[in-house]
Amino acid sequence: MKETPEKHLEFDPETYTDPILEECYRIKAEINAEFKTLDKLYAYLKAGEKEDKRNGVKYVSYYDPSKRIPVEESNDDD
């Protein structure tokens, strides 16, 4: 079902900007400004991971979805 343009008079697709995408672009620009190469970004992330491990944070090395235990749904129709 297609909506007619009359329903959304204030919407202009030519000038519309998505605030979520704008935030993503801003964050990407900040990361690119701080880390000039992928090697520097990788080193920064690895250092953070080592710090987390020292603080007791555990990481999953590999996630296998086939070993996932399904959650039983309750059928409470109150």
C-alpha positions as CSV (number, residue, x, y, z in Angstrom):
1,M,0.0,0.0,0.0
2,K,1.5,3.3,-1.1
3,E,0.9,6.5,0.9
4,T,0.0,9.6,-1.0
5,P,2.2,12.7,-0.5
6,E,-0.8,14.6,0.7
7,K,-0.7,12.7,4.0
8,H,2.8,14.1,4.9
9,L,2.9,17.7,3.7
10,E,5.7,18.7,6.0
11,F,8.0,15.8,4.9
12,D,10.6,16.7,2.2
13,P,12.7,13.7,1.1
14,E,15.2,16.0,-0.5
15,T,16.2,17.6,2.7
16,Y,15.4,14.9,5.3
17,T,18.3,13.7,7.5
18,D,18.0,10.8,9.8
19,P,19.2,11.7,13.3
20,I,20.4,8.2,14.0
21,L,22.5,8.1,10.8
22,E,23.8,11.6,11.6
23,E,25.0,10.3,15.0
24,C,26.7,7.3,13.4
25,Y,28.5,9.6,10.9
26,R,29.6,11.9,13.7
27,I,31.0,8.9,15.7
28,K,32.7,7.5,12.6
29,A,34.4,10.9,12.0
30,E,35.6,11.1,15.6
31,I,37.1,7.7,15.4
32,N,38.8,8.5,12.0
33,A,40.2,11.7,13.5
34,E,41.6,9.9,16.5
35,F,43.0,6.8,14.8
36,K,44.7,7.5,11.5
37,T,45.3,3.8,10.6
38,L,43.5,0.6,11.3
39,D,46.6,-0.7,13.1
40,K,46.3,2.1,15.7
41,L,42.6,1.4,16.2
42,Y,43.3,-2.3,16.6
43,A,46.1,-1.7,19.1
44,Y,43.7,0.6,21.1
45,L,40.9,-2.0,21.1
46,K,43.4,-4.8,22.1
47,A,44.7,-2.7,25.0
48,G,41.2,-2.1,26.2
49,E,40.5,-5.9,26.0
50,K,43.6,-6.7,28.0
51,E,42.6,-4.1,30.6
52,D,39.1,-5.7,30.8
53,K,40.6,-9.1,31.3
54,R,42.7,-7.8,34.1
55,N,39.5,-6.5,35.7
56,G,37.8,-9.9,35.4
57,V,35.7,-9.4,32.3
58,K,35.3,-12.6,30.3
59,Y,35.1,-12.8,26.5
60,V,33.6,-15.5,24.4
61,S,36.2,-16.5,21.8
62,Y,33.7,-18.1,19.5
63,Y,29.9,-18.2,19.5
64,D,28.3,-21.2,18.0
65,P,24.5,-20.6,17.5
66,S,23.9,-24.3,17.0
67,K,24.7,-24.9,20.7
68,R,22.2,-22.3,21.9
69,I,19.7,-23.5,24.5
70,P,16.2,-22.4,23.4
71,V,14.2,-20.5,26.0
72,E,10.9,-22.0,26.8
73,E,8.0,-19.6,26.3
74,S,5.3,-19.5,29.0
75,N,1.7,-19.6,27.8
76,D,0.2,-17.5,30.6
77,D,-3.0,-16.0,29.1
78,D,-4.2,-14.0,32.2
